[in-house]
Amino acid sequence: MDTLKGKRVAILVADGFEQVEMTEPRKALVAEGATTTLIAPRPGKVKGWKHTEWGDAFDVERVLADAREPDFDALLLPGGVMNPDKLRLEPEAAALVRSFSDAGKPIAAICHGPWLLIDAGVARGKTLTSWPSIRIDLSNAGARVEDAEVVVDRGLVTSRKPDDLPAFNRSMVEAFAMAPEVRGPRRVIDLSPEEERLL
């Protein structure tokens, strides 16, 4: 299938991400033709978490400090307890999430991943779901919280846990397919005062 052909998806993680919540959505994205980029705070490798122990190591394809929203069409935020907790200590992580939201680009977050939506200031007024232990945090941040396998609200796709991955992946692909494709780097054009007056 090539539903996402030409689409570029950023995947933001830190050590301790729930491995299946990165690998399975990534497989779904690649199967539909998307190009994915694994982004982490530090270069080298980033380690997954498999339920109760460390999982595999994955190559970091771009460091967080060099990640820019204009280079991507959509954003995936896997869960795991340690992963978003570490990312919340990185100001660039919240800024990146906020930039996707400000640009109207879709974001998919599962399990504890929606924690980053709080720090980015994009949870307020949205209907979301998550792992049960962070639902009060989401509610306190102004979100309306539902207990459902997947919730889609204005470009935000959220799910509760690994068992929800089939529904999460389907809704993520649908949401990402609706994103306008990035056509290249944005250009900034400086106008003279005379040119600005003509606009």
N, CA and C atoms as an extended XYZ file, in Angstrom:
597
Properties=species:S:1:pos:R:3:atomname:S:1:resname:S:1:resid:I:1 pbc="F F F"
N         0.847       -1.204        0.000 N   MET     1
C         0.000        0.000        0.000 CA  MET     1
C         0.880        1.251        0.000 C   MET     1
N         0.353        2.352       -0.515 N   ASP     2
C         1.127        3.588       -0.502 CA  ASP     2
C         0.261        4.776       -0.083 C   ASP     2
N        -0.593        4.537        0.926 N   THR     3
C        -1.451        5.607        1.455 CA  THR     3
C        -0.626        6.796        1.928 C   THR     3
N         0.571        6.510        2.457 N   LEU     4
C         1.421        7.560        3.023 CA  LEU     4
C         2.656        7.820        2.162 C   LEU     4
N         2.603        7.437        0.899 N   LYS     5
C         3.765        7.640        0.030 CA  LYS     5
C         4.154        9.123       -0.002 C   LYS     5
N         5.425        9.376        0.227 N   GLY     6
C         5.921       10.742        0.230 CA  GLY     6
C         5.835       11.444        1.571 C   GLY     6
N         5.124       10.854        2.534 N   LYS     7
C         4.976       11.485        3.852 CA  LYS     7
C         6.197       11.186        4.716 C   LYS     7
N         6.607       12.189        5.474 N   ARG     8
C         7.760       12.049        6.367 CA  ARG     8
C         7.274       12.172        7.809 C   ARG     8
N         7.566       11.156        8.603 N   VAL     9
C         7.057       11.087        9.974 CA  VAL     9
C         8.215       11.114       10.973 C   VAL     9
N         8.158       12.020       11.915 N   ALA    10
C         9.120       12.091       13.009 CA  ALA    10
C         8.638       11.197       14.153 C   ALA    10
N         9.550       10.411       14.723 N   ILE    11
C         9.243        9.573       15.882 CA  ILE    11
C        10.153       10.026       17.008 C   ILE    11
N         9.570       10.594       18.057 N   LEU    12
C        10.347       11.188       19.145 CA  LEU    12
C        10.379       10.257       20.347 C   LEU    12
N        11.601        9.861       20.765 N   VAL    13
C        11.748        8.945       21.893 CA  VAL    13
C        12.978        9.304       22.724 C   VAL    13
N        13.028        8.738       23.934 N   ALA    14
C        14.218        8.736       24.776 CA  ALA    14
C        14.375        7.316       25.300 C   ALA    14
N        15.487        7.023       25.949 N   ASP    15
C        15.687        5.688       26.505 CA  ASP    15
C        14.506        5.294       27.384 C   ASP    15
N        14.039        4.057       27.204 N   GLY    16
C        12.938        3.561       28.021 CA  GLY    16
C        11.588        3.639       27.353 C   GLY    16
N        11.543        3.958       26.052 N   PHE    17
C        10.250        3.932       25.351 CA  PHE    17
C         9.754        2.499       25.281 C   PHE    17
N         8.437        2.321       25.374 N   GLU    18
C         7.872        0.975       25.244 CA  GLU    18
C         8.106        0.521       23.810 C   GLU    18
N         8.948       -0.498       23.644 N   GLN    19
C         9.469       -0.839       22.327 CA  GLN    19
C         8.373       -1.121       21.301 C   GLN    19
N         7.384       -1.912       21.688 N   VAL    20
C         6.331       -2.284       20.743 CA  VAL    20
C         5.520       -1.066       20.307 C   VAL    20
N         5.486       -0.032       21.137 N   GLU    21
C         4.730        1.178       20.798 CA  GLU    21
C         5.488        2.073       19.825 C   GLU    21
N         6.733        1.736       19.557 N   MET    22
C         7.482        2.396       18.494 CA  MET    22
C         7.557        1.497       17.269 C   MET    22
N         7.932        0.220       17.490 N   THR    23
C         8.195       -0.650       16.339 CA  THR    23
C         6.940       -0.985       15.538 C   THR    23
N         5.822       -1.249       16.219 N   GLU    24
C         4.607       -1.617       15.489 CA  GLU    24
C         4.014       -0.438       14.704 C   GLU    24
N         3.866        0.755       15.318 N   PRO    25
C         3.416        1.892       14.508 CA  PRO    25
C         4.384        2.216       13.369 C   PRO    25
N         5.679        2.079       13.642 N   ARG    26
C         6.652        2.363       12.585 CA  ARG    26
C         6.475        1.403       11.419 C   ARG    26
N         6.275        0.115       11.704 N   LYS    27
C         6.023       -0.859       10.642 CA  LYS    27
C         4.777       -0.486        9.840 C   LYS    27
N         3.735       -0.054       10.554 N   ALA    28
C         2.493        0.328        9.877 CA  ALA    28
C         2.719        1.526        8.965 C   ALA    28
N         3.511        2.474        9.420 N   LEU    29
C         3.795        3.667        8.619 CA  LEU    29
C         4.606        3.311        7.374 C   LEU    29
N         5.663        2.518        7.571 N   VAL    30
C         6.525        2.128        6.446 CA  VAL    30
C         5.741        1.281        5.443 C   VAL    30
N         4.860        0.415        5.954 N   ALA    31
C         4.056       -0.427        5.066 CA  ALA    31
C         3.152        0.398        4.167 C   ALA    31
N         2.793        1.590        4.617 N   GLU    32
C         1.936        2.480        3.826 CA  GLU    32
C         2.740        3.500        3.023 C   GLU    32
N         4.081        3.333        3.017 N   GLY    33
C         4.910        4.171        2.155 CA  GLY    33
C         5.563        5.361        2.810 C   GLY    33
N         5.368        5.559        4.106 N   ALA    34
C         5.961        6.713        4.785 CA  ALA    34
C         7.452        6.506        5.020 C   ALA    34
N         8.167        7.604        5.140 N   THR    35
C         9.562        7.599        5.573 CA  THR    35
C         9.577        8.052        7.031 C   THR    35
N        10.228        7.277        7.895 N   THR    36
C        10.246        7.607        9.314 CA  THR    36
C        11.654        7.994        9.760 C   THR    36
N        11.733        8.870       10.752 N   THR    37
C        13.005        9.306       11.317 CA  THR    37
C        12.931        9.206       12.824 C   THR    37
N        13.831        8.411       13.423 N   LEU    38
C        13.864        8.246       14.866 CA  LEU    38
C        14.689        9.371       15.476 C   LEU    38
N        14.034       10.154       16.316 N   ILE    39
C        14.651       11.335       16.922 CA  ILE    39
C        14.797       11.103       18.414 C   ILE    39
N        15.957       11.439       18.979 N   ALA    40
C        16.205       11.289       20.411 CA  ALA    40
C        17.115       12.422       20.883 C   ALA    40
N        17.138       12.668       22.192 N   PRO    41
C        17.948       13.776       22.706 CA  PRO    41
C        19.448       13.638       22.466 C   PRO    41
N        19.957       12.398       22.428 N   ARG    42
C        21.393       12.192       22.287 CA  ARG    42
C        21.685       11.357       21.037 C   ARG    42
N        22.848       11.557       20.410 N   PRO    43
C        23.212       10.748       19.237 CA  PRO    43
C        23.596        9.331       19.635 C   PRO    43
N        23.718        8.463       18.654 N   GLY    44
C        24.149        7.092       18.899 CA  GLY    44
C        22.983        6.130       18.879 C   GLY    44
N        22.720        5.513       20.022 N   LYS    45
C        21.650        4.525       20.151 CA  LYS    45
C        20.647        4.971       21.207 C   LYS    45
N        19.426        4.495       21.061 N   VAL    46
C        18.397        4.719       22.074 CA  VAL    46
C        17.779        3.358       22.372 C   VAL    46
N        17.527        3.089       23.673 N   LYS    47
C        17.103        1.751       24.083 CA  LYS    47
C        15.616        1.687       24.385 C   LYS    47
N        15.010        0.618       23.872 N   GLY    48
C        13.613        0.362       24.153 CA  GLY    48
C        13.430       -0.372       25.466 C   GLY    48
N        12.182       -0.523       25.863 N   TRP    49
C        11.806       -1.225       27.079 CA  TRP    49
C        10.755       -2.259       26.705 C   TRP    49
N        10.973       -3.515       27.122 N   LYS    50
C        10.040       -4.596       26.821 CA  LYS    50
C         9.348       -5.033       28.100 C   LYS    50
N         8.236       -4.408       28.391 N   HIS    51
C         7.369       -4.774       29.523 CA  HIS    51
C         8.050       -4.593       30.879 C   HIS    51
N         9.029       -5.451       31.218 N   THR    52
C         9.662       -5.383       32.547 CA  THR    52
C        11.179       -5.361       32.481 C   THR    52
N        11.752       -5.241       31.281 N   GLU    53
C        13.213       -5.235       31.161 CA  GLU    53
C        13.624       -4.459       29.915 C   GLU    53
N        14.913       -4.140       29.860 N   TRP    54
C        15.412       -3.404       28.708 CA  TRP    54
C        15.253       -4.222       27.436 C   TRP    54
N        14.956       -3.532       26.359 N   GLY    55
C        14.778       -4.169       25.070 CA  GLY    55
C        15.967       -3.938       24.164 C   GLY    55
N        15.689       -3.666       22.897 N   ASP    56
C        16.735       -3.512       21.897 CA  ASP    56
C        17.207       -2.067       21.796 C   ASP    56
N        18.373       -1.906       21.170 N   ALA    57
C        18.912       -0.574       20.905 CA  ALA    57
C        18.656       -0.217       19.445 C   ALA    57
N        18.292        1.029       19.194 N   PHE    58
C        17.973        1.503       17.851 CA  PHE    58
C        18.839        2.713       17.524 C   PHE    58
N        19.194        2.834       16.255 N   ASP    59
C        19.998        3.972       15.816 CA  ASP    59
C        19.194        5.265       15.886 C   ASP    59
N        19.790        6.277       16.485 N   VAL    60
C        19.189        7.614       16.475 CA  VAL    60
C        19.501        8.231       15.118 C   VAL    60
N        18.479        8.619       14.396 N   GLU    61
C        18.661        9.130       13.037 CA  GLU    61
C        18.734       10.654       12.973 C   GLU    61
N        18.267       11.304       14.027 N   ARG    62
C        18.438       12.756       14.145 CA  ARG    62
C        18.358       13.127       15.620 C   ARG    62
N        19.244       14.006       16.052 N   VAL    63
C        19.179       14.429       17.451 CA  VAL    63
C        18.107       15.501       17.597 C   VAL    63
N        17.525       15.542       18.772 N   LEU    64
C        16.405       16.438       19.037 CA  LEU    64
C        16.734       17.886       18.722 C   LEU    64
N        17.938       18.325       19.068 N   ALA    65
C        18.323       19.719       18.843 CA  ALA    65
C        18.306       20.103       17.368 C   ALA    65
N        18.415       19.106       16.481 N   ASP    66
C        18.433       19.371       15.042 CA  ASP    66
C        17.111       19.046       14.361 C   ASP    66
N        16.108       18.649       15.137 N   ALA    67
C        14.811       18.273       14.556 CA  ALA    67
C        13.949       19.512       14.369 C   ALA    67
N        13.356       19.650       13.195 N   ARG    68
C        12.541       20.815       12.867 CA  ARG    68
C        11.211       20.366       12.271 C   ARG    68
N        10.147       20.943       12.744 N   GLU    69
C         8.804       20.610       12.245 CA  GLU    69
C         8.664       20.741       10.737 C   GLU    69
N         9.230       21.787       10.083 N   PRO    70
C         9.025       21.903        8.632 CA  PRO    70
C         9.551       20.731        7.819 C   PRO    70
N        10.424       19.910        8.412 N   ASP    71
C        10.982       18.774        7.689 CA  ASP    71
C        10.060       17.552        7.679 C   ASP    71
N         8.938       17.621        8.402 N   PHE    72
C         8.088       16.452        8.583 CA  PHE    72
C         6.617       16.792        8.364 C   PHE    72
N         5.854       15.732        8.095 N   ASP    73
C         4.413       15.879        7.889 CA  ASP    73
C         3.606       15.519        9.124 C   ASP    73
N         4.182       14.696       10.014 N   ALA    74
C         3.440       14.203       11.174 CA  ALA    74
C         4.425       13.753       12.245 C   ALA    74
N         3.893       13.532       13.462 N   LEU    75
C         4.721       13.189       14.617 CA  LEU    75
C         4.119       12.016       15.375 C   LEU    75
N         4.963       11.052       15.752 N   LEU    76
C         4.557        9.906       16.560 CA  LEU    76
C         5.263        9.965       17.909 C   LEU    76
N         4.476        9.818       19.001 N   LEU    77
C         5.007        9.834       20.364 CA  LEU    77
C         4.706        8.498       21.038 C   LEU    77
N         5.642        7.536       21.010 N   PRO    78
C         5.439        6.282       21.735 CA  PRO    78
C         5.398        6.534       23.235 C   PRO    78
N         4.944        5.503       23.969 N   GLY    79
C         4.829        5.648       25.412 CA  GLY    79
C         5.939        4.957       26.171 C   GLY    79
N         5.558        4.321       27.289 N   GLY    80
C         6.521        3.832       28.245 CA  GLY    80
C         6.642        4.877       29.337 C   GLY    80
N         6.862        4.458       30.564 N   VAL    81
C         6.911        5.416       31.674 CA  VAL    81
C         8.153        6.296       31.598 C   VAL    81
N         9.323        5.693       31.413 N   MET    82
C        10.581        6.449       31.455 CA  MET    82
C        10.721        7.429       30.299 C   MET    82
N        10.291        7.001       29.125 N   ASN    83
C        10.492        7.759       27.897 CA  ASN    83
C         9.920        9.187       27.961 C   ASN    83
N         8.618        9.371       28.148 N   PRO    84
C         8.115       10.741       28.185 CA  PRO    84
C         8.572       11.504       29.415 C   PRO    84
N         8.826       10.790       30.509 N   ASP    85
C         9.314       11.472       31.706 CA  ASP    85
C        10.675       12.110       31.437 C   ASP    85
N        11.531       11.419       30.698 N   LYS    86
C        12.831       11.977       30.333 CA  LYS    86
C        12.671       13.111       29.317 C   LYS    86
N        11.782       12.913       28.346 N   LEU    87
C        11.595       13.943       27.324 CA  LEU    87
C        11.036       15.240       27.913 C   LEU    87
N        10.263       15.126       28.985 N   ARG    88
C         9.697       16.327       29.606 CA  ARG    88
C        10.767       17.221       30.218 C   ARG    88
N        11.952       16.666       30.431 N   LEU    89
C        13.079       17.447       30.951 CA  LEU    89
C        13.865       18.130       29.839 C   LEU    89
N        13.469       17.875       28.605 N   GLU    90
C        14.146       18.462       27.437 CA  GLU    90
C        13.249       19.554       26.852 C   GLU    90
N        13.585       20.830       27.054 N   PRO    91
C        12.730       21.906       26.526 CA  PRO    91
C        12.472       21.784       25.024 C   PRO    91
N        13.454       21.255       24.285 N   GLU    92
C        13.280       21.120       22.835 CA  GLU    92
C        12.176       20.124       22.483 C   GLU    92
N        11.927       19.162       23.372 N   ALA    93
C        10.895       18.165       23.090 CA  ALA    93
C         9.513       18.806       23.092 C   ALA    93
N         9.203       19.554       24.147 N   ALA    94
C         7.913       20.240       24.205 CA  ALA    94
C         7.785       21.241       23.067 C   ALA    94
N         8.881       21.924       22.757 N   ALA    95
C         8.847       22.915       21.673 CA  ALA    95
C         8.559       22.248       20.336 C   ALA    95
N         9.140       21.052       20.107 N   LEU    96
C         8.904       20.352       18.849 CA  LEU    96
C         7.445       19.920       18.736 C   LEU    96
N         6.910       19.359       19.822 N   VAL    97
C         5.507       18.938       19.813 CA  VAL    97
C         4.605       20.141       19.560 C   VAL    97
N         4.871       21.250       20.234 N   ARG    98
C         4.065       22.460       20.072 CA  ARG    98
C         4.126       22.969       18.637 C   ARG    98
N         5.294       22.867       18.020 N   SER    99
C         5.435       23.370       16.650 CA  SER    99
C         4.594       22.556       15.672 C   SER    99
N         4.489       21.241       15.889 N   PHE   100
C         3.619       20.427       15.040 CA  PHE   100
C         2.161       20.841       15.217 C   PHE   100
N         1.760       21.042       16.465 N   SER   101
C         0.384       21.454       16.738 CA  SER   101
C         0.094       22.823       16.132 C   SER   101
N         1.011       23.758       16.315 N   ASP   102
C         0.819       25.109       15.767 CA  ASP   102
C         0.715       25.096       14.249 C   ASP   102
N         1.416       24.149       13.615 N   ALA   103
C         1.398       24.054       12.156 CA  ALA   103
C         0.194       23.262       11.649 C   ALA   103
N        -0.619       22.735       12.568 N   GLY   104
C        -1.785       21.964       12.173 CA  GLY   104
C        -1.450       20.575       11.656 C   GLY   104
N        -0.285       20.061       12.045 N   LYS   105
C         0.126       18.731       11.588 CA  LYS   105
C        -0.301       17.669       12.604 C   LYS   105
N        -0.676       16.478       12.141 N   PRO   106
C        -1.189       15.450       13.049 CA  PRO   106
C        -0.115       14.884       13.978 C   PRO   106
N        -0.561       14.516       15.181 N   ILE   107
C         0.300       13.923       16.205 CA  ILE   107
C        -0.403       12.684       16.737 C   ILE   107
N         0.320       11.574       16.820 N   ALA   108
C        -0.216       10.347       17.399 CA  ALA   108
C         0.582       10.013       18.652 C   ALA   108
N        -0.117        9.797       19.778 N   ALA   109
C         0.551        9.519       21.049 CA  ALA   109
C        -0.157        8.376       21.760 C   ALA   109
N         0.618        7.435       22.272 N   ILE   110
C         0.028        6.262       22.915 CA  ILE   110
C         0.577        6.074       24.323 C   ILE   110
N        -0.252        5.518       25.198 N   CYS   111
C         0.136        5.125       26.551 CA  CYS   111
C         0.502        6.357       27.385 C   CYS   111
N         1.781        6.508       27.780 N   HIS   112
C         2.237        7.682       28.529 CA  HIS   112
C         2.676        8.819       27.596 C   HIS   112
N         2.675        8.566       26.286 N   GLY   113
C         3.089        9.583       25.324 CA  GLY   113
C         2.337       10.902       25.444 C   GLY   113
N         1.014       10.887       25.761 N   PRO   114
C         0.284       12.153       25.883 CA  PRO   114
C         0.793       13.092       26.974 C   PRO   114
N         1.638       12.600       27.880 N   TRP   115
C         2.268       13.501       28.857 CA  TRP   115
C         2.923       14.684       28.146 C   TRP   115
N         3.555       14.415       26.997 N   LEU   116
C         4.233       15.486       26.264 CA  LEU   116
C         3.259       16.512       25.708 C   LEU   116
N         2.021       16.095       25.461 N   LEU   117
C         1.018       17.047       24.987 CA  LEU   117
C         0.718       18.092       26.060 C   LEU   117
N         0.814       17.676       27.331 N   ILE   118
C         0.605       18.609       28.438 CA  ILE   118
C         1.711       19.653       28.453 C   ILE   118
N         2.959       19.195       28.443 N   ASP   119
C         4.090       20.115       28.511 CA  ASP   119
C         4.150       21.038       27.302 C   ASP   119
N         3.656       20.546       26.168 N   ALA   120
C         3.645       21.369       24.956 CA  ALA   120
C         2.493       22.364       24.948 C   ALA   120
N         1.577       22.224       25.909 N   GLY   121
C         0.444       23.152       25.990 CA  GLY   121
C        -0.623       22.908       24.948 C   GLY   121
N        -0.734       21.669       24.453 N   VAL   122
C        -1.706       21.403       23.385 CA  VAL   122
C        -2.831       20.465       23.819 C   VAL   122
N        -2.863       20.099       25.115 N   ALA   123
C        -3.904       19.189       25.591 CA  ALA   123
C        -5.216       19.908       25.897 C   ALA   123
N        -5.137       21.154       26.310 N   ARG   124
C        -6.332       21.898       26.734 CA  ARG   124
C        -7.390       21.946       25.637 C   ARG   124
N        -8.610       21.582       26.023 N   GLY   125
C        -9.731       21.646       25.099 CA  GLY   125
C        -9.844       20.462       24.167 C   GLY   125
N        -8.891       19.513       24.232 N   LYS   126
C        -8.920       18.345       23.353 CA  LYS   126
C        -9.519       17.140       24.079 C   LYS   126
N       -10.071       16.217       23.332 N   THR   127
C       -10.533       14.938       23.870 CA  THR   127
C        -9.445       13.912       23.609 C   THR   127
N        -8.960       13.275       24.684 N   LEU   128
C        -7.807       12.388       24.606 CA  LEU   128
C        -8.041       11.126       25.419 C   LEU   128
N        -7.198       10.132       25.195 N   THR   129
C        -7.123        8.978       26.080 CA  THR   129
C        -5.659        8.702       26.352 C   THR   129
N        -5.388        7.801       27.317 N   SER   130
C        -4.007        7.534       27.716 CA  SER   130
C        -3.979        6.340       28.655 C   SER   130
N        -2.780        5.994       29.103 N   TRP   131
C        -2.623        5.040       30.195 CA  TRP   131
C        -3.351        5.604       31.416 C   TRP   131
N        -4.040        4.762       32.199 N   PRO   132
C        -4.875        5.262       33.299 CA  PRO   132
C        -4.175        6.196       34.284 C   PRO   132
N        -2.893        5.948       34.567 N   SER   133
C        -2.222        6.723       35.620 CA  SER   133
C        -1.969        8.180       35.269 C   SER   133
N        -2.085        8.562       33.990 N   ILE   134
C        -1.845        9.970       33.654 CA  ILE   134
C        -3.127       10.699       33.236 C   ILE   134
N        -4.265       10.047       33.389 N   ARG   135
C        -5.515       10.689       32.971 CA  ARG   135
C        -5.858       11.896       33.826 C   ARG   135
N        -5.543       11.836       35.121 N   ILE   136
C        -5.785       12.999       35.978 CA  ILE   136
C        -4.900       14.158       35.535 C   ILE   136
N        -3.653       13.868       35.157 N   ASP   137
C        -2.764       14.917       34.649 CA  ASP   137
C        -3.364       15.580       33.411 C   ASP   137
N        -3.893       14.765       32.508 N   LEU   138
C        -4.503       15.309       31.291 CA  LEU   138
C        -5.730       16.146       31.622 C   LEU   138
N        -6.550       15.647       32.544 N   SER   139
C        -7.739       16.386       32.956 CA  SER   139
C        -7.359       17.715       33.594 C   SER   139
N        -6.354       17.695       34.455 N   ASN   140
C        -5.888       18.927       35.104 CA  ASN   140
C        -5.315       19.919       34.097 C   ASN   140
N        -4.844       19.391       32.966 N   ALA   141
C        -4.307       20.260       31.912 CA  ALA   141
C        -5.399       20.783       30.991 C   ALA   141
N        -6.662       20.434       31.286 N   GLY   142
C        -7.776       20.974       30.515 CA  GLY   142
C        -8.296       20.079       29.420 C   GLY   142
N        -7.834       18.820       29.386 N   ALA   143
C        -8.325       17.895       28.366 CA  ALA   143
C        -9.574       17.178       28.868 C   ALA   143
N       -10.388       16.743       27.931 N   ARG   144
C       -11.508       15.862       28.240 CA  ARG   144
C       -11.000       14.456       27.996 C   ARG   144
N       -11.070       13.578       29.000 N   VAL   145
C       -10.437       12.268       28.921 CA  VAL   145
C       -11.484       11.165       28.789 C   VAL   145
N       -11.271       10.278       27.833 N   GLU   146
C       -12.146        9.129       27.629 CA  GLU   146
C       -11.361        7.840       27.803 C   GLU   146
N       -12.051        6.782       28.197 N   ASP   147
C       -11.452        5.452       28.285 CA  ASP   147
C       -11.877        4.684       27.044 C   ASP   147
N       -11.060        4.796       25.998 N   ALA   148
C       -11.381        4.163       24.712 CA  ALA   148
C       -10.083        3.706       24.064 C   ALA   148
N       -10.178        2.695       23.190 N   GLU   149
C        -8.945        2.167       22.600 CA  GLU   149
C        -8.262        3.183       21.697 C   GLU   149
N        -9.014        4.076       21.096 N   VAL   150
C        -8.421        5.154       20.314 CA  VAL   150
C        -9.379        6.340       20.306 C   VAL   150
N        -8.814        7.536       20.412 N   VAL   151
C        -9.589        8.773       20.337 CA  VAL   151
C        -8.904        9.685       19.330 C   VAL   151
N        -9.679       10.242       18.422 N   VAL   152
C        -9.144       11.174       17.421 CA  VAL   152
C        -9.854       12.505       17.579 C   VAL   152
N        -9.086       13.563       17.778 N   ASP   153
C        -9.659       14.890       17.945 CA  ASP   153
C        -8.757       15.928       17.300 C   ASP   153
N        -9.213       16.504       16.208 N   ARG   154
C        -8.514       17.606       15.527 CA  ARG   154
C        -7.035       17.317       15.304 C   ARG   154
N        -6.777       16.155       14.715 N   GLY   155
C        -5.406       15.819       14.366 CA  GLY   155
C        -4.610       15.130       15.450 C   GLY   155
N        -5.180       15.001       16.645 N   LEU   156
C        -4.509       14.279       17.727 CA  LEU   156
C        -5.104       12.872       17.823 C   LEU   156
N        -4.252       11.863       17.697 N   VAL   157
C        -4.667       10.469       17.811 CA  VAL   157
C        -4.045        9.910       19.084 C   VAL   157
N        -4.867        9.410       20.008 N   THR   158
C        -4.330        8.871       21.261 CA  THR   158
C        -4.931        7.504       21.562 C   THR   158
N        -4.116        6.662       22.217 N   SER   159
C        -4.560        5.341       22.660 CA  SER   159
C        -3.990        5.047       24.035 C   SER   159
N        -4.485        3.952       24.660 N   ARG   160
C        -4.194        3.684       26.060 CA  ARG   160
C        -2.981        2.804       26.308 C   ARG   160
N        -2.765        1.785       25.463 N   LYS   161
C        -1.807        0.729       25.813 CA  LYS   161
C        -1.479       -0.116       24.585 C   LYS   161
N        -0.484       -1.021       24.709 N   PRO   162
C        -0.118       -1.849       23.560 CA  PRO   162
C        -1.269       -2.657       22.972 C   PRO   162
N        -2.211       -3.093       23.807 N   ASP   163
C        -3.347       -3.856       23.277 CA  ASP   163
C        -4.169       -3.048       22.270 C   ASP   163
N        -4.061       -1.735       22.336 N   ASP   164
C        -4.831       -0.863       21.438 CA  ASP   164
C        -4.116       -0.602       20.114 C   ASP   164
N        -2.922       -1.160       19.939 N   LEU   165
C        -2.118       -0.828       18.761 CA  LEU   165
C        -2.821       -1.041       17.420 C   LEU   165
N        -3.590       -2.114       17.213 N   PRO   166
C        -4.252       -2.238       15.905 CA  PRO   166
C        -5.161       -1.047       15.585 C   PRO   166
N        -5.971       -0.627       16.549 N   ALA   167
C        -6.862        0.518       16.341 CA  ALA   167
C        -6.059        1.814       16.239 C   ALA   167
N        -5.038        1.943       17.071 N   PHE   168
C        -4.176        3.124       17.045 CA  PHE   168
C        -3.510        3.272       15.691 C   PHE   168
N        -2.937        2.185       15.194 N   ASN   169
C        -2.233        2.244       13.914 CA  ASN   169
C        -3.168        2.617       12.764 C   ASN   169
N        -4.374        2.043       12.752 N   ARG   170
C        -5.333        2.381       11.694 CA  ARG   170
C        -5.685        3.873       11.721 C   ARG   170
N        -5.993        4.368       12.902 N   SER   171
C        -6.385        5.780       13.019 CA  SER   171
C        -5.213        6.711       12.749 C   SER   171
N        -4.017        6.299       13.167 N   MET   172
C        -2.813        7.101       12.895 CA  MET   172
C        -2.588        7.226       11.397 C   MET   172
N        -2.663        6.109       10.676 N   VAL   173
C        -2.447        6.141        9.227 CA  VAL   173
C        -3.495        7.032        8.559 C   VAL   173
N        -4.745        6.917        8.980 N   GLU   174
C        -5.809        7.752        8.405 CA  GLU   174
C        -5.529        9.232        8.653 C   GLU   174
N        -5.141        9.572        9.880 N   ALA   175
C        -4.877       10.979       10.209 CA  ALA   175
C        -3.663       11.504        9.468 C   ALA   175
N        -2.610       10.700        9.409 N   PHE   176
C        -1.388       11.138        8.734 CA  PHE   176
C        -1.607       11.266        7.230 C   PHE   176
N        -2.489       10.445        6.673 N   ALA   177
C        -2.764       10.507        5.238 CA  ALA   177
C        -3.410       11.831        4.850 C   ALA   177
N        -4.104       12.460        5.804 N   MET   178
C        -4.795       13.721        5.523 CA  MET   178
C        -3.876       14.929        5.622 C   MET   178
N        -2.649       14.726        6.141 N   ALA   179
C        -1.721       15.846        6.292 CA  ALA   179
C        -1.168       16.258        4.936 C   ALA   179
N        -1.134       17.562        4.656 N   PRO   180
C        -0.511       18.010        3.404 CA  PRO   180
C         0.955       17.593        3.380 C   PRO   180
N         1.406       17.097        2.248 N   GLU   181
C         2.788       16.627        2.143 CA  GLU   181
C         3.764       17.789        2.143 C   GLU   181
N         4.855       17.636        2.895 N   VAL   182
C         5.918       18.638        2.893 CA  VAL   182
C         6.580       18.626        1.524 C   VAL   182
N         6.718       19.768        0.926 N   ARG   183
C         7.277       19.853       -0.420 CA  ARG   183
C         8.742       20.285       -0.429 C   ARG   183
N         9.347       20.388        0.711 N   GLY   184
C        10.729       20.849        0.796 CA  GLY   184
C        10.854       21.842        1.929 C   GLY   184
N        12.043       22.339        2.156 N   PRO   185
C        12.233       23.272        3.272 CA  PRO   185
C        11.465       24.559        3.045 C   PRO   185
N        10.987       25.122        4.148 N   ARG   186
C        10.300       26.407        4.047 CA  ARG   186
C        11.305       27.497        3.706 C   ARG   186
N        10.829       28.482        2.955 N   ARG   187
C        11.684       29.610        2.636 CA  ARG   187
C        11.186       30.830        3.401 C   ARG   187
N        12.123       31.565        3.957 N   VAL   188
C        11.794       32.817        4.627 CA  VAL   188
C        12.187       33.946        3.691 C   VAL   188
N        11.242       34.794        3.386 N   ILE   189
C        11.495       35.892        2.455 CA  ILE   189
C        11.429       37.201        3.224 C   ILE   189
N        12.517       37.941        3.202 N   ASP   190
C        12.541       39.251        3.850 CA  ASP   190
C        12.030       40.302        2.869 C   ASP   190
N        11.020       41.030        3.299 N   LEU   191
C        10.451       42.082        2.463 CA  LEU   191
C        10.929       43.441        2.945 C   LEU   191
N        11.091       44.344        2.006 N   SER   192
C        11.411       45.724        2.380 CA  SER   192
C        10.151       46.383        2.927 C   SER   192
N        10.281       47.464        3.682 N   PRO   193
C         9.095       48.174        4.187 CA  PRO   193
C         8.128       48.553        3.068 C   PRO   193
N         8.661       48.936        1.892 N   GLU   194
C         7.798       49.314        0.780 CA  GLU   194
C         6.993       48.114        0.281 C   GLU   194
N         7.643       46.929        0.221 N   GLU   195
C         6.973       45.729       -0.245 CA  GLU   195
C         5.890       45.287        0.766 C   GLU   195
N         6.198       45.421        2.070 N   GLU   196
C         5.227       45.052        3.097 CA  GLU   196
C         3.967       45.893        2.998 C   GLU   196
N         4.120       47.172        2.637 N   ARG   197
C         2.966       48.061        2.534 CA  ARG   197
C         2.052       47.664        1.387 C   ARG   197
N         2.600       46.957        0.396 N   LEU   198
C         1.811       46.554       -0.756 CA  LEU   198
C         0.981       45.297       -0.477 C   LEU   198
N         1.293       44.589        0.623 N   LEU   199
C         0.569       43.354        0.944 CA  LEU   199
C        -0.758       43.647        1.591 C   LEU   199
